[in-house]
Amino acid sequence: MQTILQNLLNGIAAGAIYALIALGYTMVYGILKLINFAHGDVFMLGAFMGYYGARWYAHLQHKVGNPDPSWGMAALILLFAMLVCGLFGFLNERIAYRPLRNAPRIASLITAIGVSFFLEYGGQYVFGPDPKFFPTLVEKHRLEFAGVTTTNYQIIVLVVALVFMALLQYIVYGTKFGKAMRAVSFNFETASLMGIPTDRIISTTFVVGSVLAAVAGVLYGLAYPKIEPLMGVMPGLKAFVAAVLGGIGNVPGAMVGGLVIGVIEAFVGGSSFSNYRDAIAFVILIVILLFRPSGLFGKYQAEKV
């Protein structure tokens, strides 16, 4: 029983990170019907912005290496990563995707793959190909209850992720912007004719998705301190599977899908099939595409051709 609870806790913590990344995929797809394969690398960018933000903060403290851990410093570094990634999301949409808005969908998909490679290998050039160790933003403490061992890092990851997921849920379903975003998702042309600023809504959607990826990147660096420029590939693909599992284009579905992928992965990793831990997400993708292509919460919609 203790092993089950331990795997469940580990899986939920990892799944919360996948869910934050998956939300970016599902929001962009819901608006533009575009799979933004560069989104996993925005997650990587967020982790590196957290790393360099901590180093700059340490420099301001006249220290060499890591700054003194504190909650205020952690909040500032998280905010810095969110601002940088949000700006990148805006520029990415404005420069790479908006000119292709009326082009065949395959052109936008190829552009997304190109942006992904640009971030990955541009990151190797700028940040260096060698792994770096994420600084300690808050003091680490070991916790134990009911025979289950965890750290305050896992609790922080889960709480922060849930806060941002709840905030996004409120934005999408409880604000005027969210209503406009859902209108654009339902019918782009009609929303434009009704006076909704579709370009602004799309840009803001990219910004919000990139901000969530930045939060996921910082949380990942906190929980798994080793970061490198290609770190976004596998979590990005798993988050994409999570978005498809929940029903791509469905915000609550992306959250549930991320948590499900994380929990299943944790149980596989704790079994005799641990070598197949990274493969299980793609097995789930194949099963979903075969038996329920619309995902757990998605609805089948006939597409006009």
Backbone hydrogen bonds, N-H to C=O, Kabsch-Sander energy under -0.5 kcal/mol:
donor,donor_aa,acceptor,acceptor_aa,energy
5,L,1,M,-2.4
6,Q,2,Q,-2.5
7,N,3,T,-2.6
8,L,4,I,-2.4
9,L,5,L,-2.4
10,N,6,Q,-2.5
11,G,7,N,-2.6
12,I,8,L,-2.3
13,A,9,L,-2.1
14,A,10,N,-2.2
15,G,11,G,-2.9
16,A,12,I,-1.9
17,I,13,A,-0.9
18,Y,14,A,-2.0
19,A,15,G,-2.5
20,L,16,A,-1.7
21,I,17,I,-1.9
22,A,18,Y,-2.9
23,L,19,A,-1.8
24,G,20,L,-0.8
24,G,21,I,-0.8
25,Y,21,I,-1.3
26,T,22,A,-2.7
27,M,23,L,-2.3
28,V,24,G,-1.9
29,Y,25,Y,-2.4
30,G,26,T,-2.2
31,I,27,M,-1.5
32,L,28,V,-3.0
33,K,29,Y,-2.2
34,L,28,V,-0.6
36,N,34,L,-0.9
37,F,35,I,-1.6
39,H,36,N,-2.2
41,D,38,A,-0.7
42,V,38,A,-1.1
43,F,39,H,-1.5
44,M,40,G,-1.2
45,L,41,D,-2.2
46,G,42,V,-2.3
47,A,43,F,-1.8
48,F,44,M,-2.2
49,M,45,L,-2.4
50,G,46,G,-1.9
51,Y,47,A,-1.9
52,Y,48,F,-2.9
53,G,49,M,-2.3
54,A,50,G,-1.9
55,R,51,Y,-1.7
56,W,52,Y,-2.5
57,Y,53,G,-2.1
58,A,54,A,-2.3
59,H,55,R,-2.1
60,L,56,W,-2.0
61,Q,57,Y,-1.3
62,H,59,H,-1.6
63,K,58,A,-2.7
65,G,63,K,-0.5
66,N,64,V,-0.6
70,S,137,L,-1.8
74,A,70,S,-2.1
75,A,71,W,-2.2
76,L,72,G,-2.1
77,I,73,M,-2.4
78,L,74,A,-2.3
79,L,75,A,-2.3
80,F,76,L,-2.4
81,A,77,I,-2.4
82,M,78,L,-2.2
83,L,79,L,-2.4
84,V,80,F,-2.3
85,C,81,A,-2.4
86,G,82,M,-2.5
87,L,83,L,-2.2
88,F,84,V,-2.3
89,G,85,C,-2.6
90,F,86,G,-1.9
91,L,87,L,-2.5
92,N,88,F,-3.0
93,E,89,G,-2.1
94,R,90,F,-2.4
95,I,91,L,-2.9
96,A,91,L,-0.5
96,A,92,N,-2.0
97,Y,92,N,-1.1
98,R,93,E,-2.8
100,L,97,Y,-1.2
101,R,98,R,-1.8
103,A,100,L,-1.3
107,A,104,P,-1.5
108,S,104,P,-0.9
109,L,105,R,-1.9
110,I,106,I,-2.4
111,T,107,A,-2.1
112,A,108,S,-2.2
113,I,109,L,-2.0
114,G,110,I,-2.3
115,V,111,T,-2.7
116,S,112,A,-2.0
117,F,113,I,-2.3
118,F,114,G,-2.3
119,L,115,V,-2.3
120,E,116,S,-2.5
121,Y,117,F,-2.6
122,G,117,F,-0.5
122,G,118,F,-1.8
123,G,119,L,-2.0
124,Q,120,E,-1.5
125,Y,121,Y,-1.5
126,V,122,G,-2.7
127,F,123,G,-2.8
128,G,123,G,-0.7
128,G,124,Q,-0.7
132,K,227,I,-3.2
134,F,132,K,-0.6
134,F,225,P,-4.0
137,L,135,P,-0.8
143,L,150,T,-3.3
145,F,148,V,-2.1
148,V,145,F,-2.3
150,T,143,L,-2.9
152,N,141,H,-2.1
155,I,151,T,-1.3
156,I,152,N,-2.6
157,V,153,Y,-2.8
158,L,154,Q,-2.3
159,V,155,I,-2.7
160,V,156,I,-2.8
161,A,157,V,-2.2
162,L,158,L,-2.3
163,V,159,V,-2.3
164,F,160,V,-2.3
165,M,161,A,-2.4
166,A,162,L,-2.5
167,L,163,V,-2.2
168,L,164,F,-2.3
169,Q,165,M,-2.3
170,Y,166,A,-2.1
171,I,167,L,-2.4
172,V,168,L,-2.8
173,Y,169,Q,-2.2
174,G,170,Y,-2.4
175,T,171,I,-0.8
178,G,171,I,-0.7
179,K,175,T,-1.9
180,A,176,K,-2.2
181,M,177,F,-2.7
182,R,178,G,-2.4
183,A,179,K,-1.8
184,V,180,A,-2.4
185,S,181,M,-2.2
186,F,182,R,-2.0
187,N,183,A,-2.5
191,A,187,N,-2.2
192,S,188,F,-1.9
193,L,189,E,-2.1
194,M,190,T,-1.6
195,G,192,S,-1.5
196,I,191,A,-2.1
198,T,196,I,-1.8
201,I,197,P,-2.2
202,I,198,T,-2.6
203,S,199,D,-2.4
204,T,200,R,-2.5
205,T,201,I,-2.1
206,F,202,I,-2.1
207,V,203,S,-2.2
208,V,204,T,-2.9
209,G,205,T,-2.5
210,S,206,F,-2.3
211,V,207,V,-2.4
212,L,208,V,-2.2
213,A,209,G,-1.8
214,A,210,S,-2.1
215,V,211,V,-2.1
216,A,212,L,-2.3
217,G,213,A,-2.3
218,V,214,A,-2.3
219,L,215,V,-2.5
220,Y,216,A,-2.5
221,G,217,G,-2.3
222,L,218,V,-2.0
223,A,219,L,-2.3
224,Y,220,Y,-3.7
227,I,132,K,-3.1
227,I,225,P,-0.6
231,M,228,E,-2.2
233,V,230,L,-1.4
236,G,232,G,-1.7
237,L,233,V,-2.1
238,K,234,M,-2.5
239,A,235,P,-2.4
240,F,236,G,-1.9
241,V,237,L,-2.2
242,A,238,K,-2.2
243,A,239,A,-2.3
244,V,240,F,-2.3
245,L,241,V,-2.9
246,G,242,A,-2.4
247,G,243,A,-1.2
250,N,247,G,-2.2
251,V,249,G,-0.6
254,A,250,N,-1.8
255,M,251,V,-1.6
256,V,252,P,-2.4
257,G,253,G,-2.9
258,G,254,A,-2.2
259,L,255,M,-1.9
260,V,256,V,-2.6
261,I,257,G,-2.5
262,G,258,G,-2.3
263,V,259,L,-2.4
264,I,260,V,-2.7
265,E,261,I,-2.5
266,A,262,G,-2.0
267,F,263,V,-2.2
268,V,264,I,-2.4
269,G,265,E,-2.6
270,G,266,A,-1.4
271,S,268,V,-1.6
274,S,271,S,-1.0
276,Y,273,F,-2.1
277,R,274,S,-1.6
280,I,276,Y,-1.3
282,F,279,A,-0.7
283,V,279,A,-1.7
284,I,280,I,-2.3
285,L,281,A,-1.9
286,I,282,F,-2.1
287,V,283,V,-2.4
288,I,284,I,-2.8
289,L,285,L,-2.5
290,L,286,I,-1.8
291,F,287,V,-2.6
292,R,288,I,-2.5
295,G,292,R,-2.2
296,L,245,L,-3.3
297,F,246,G,-1.7
304,K,302,A,-0.5
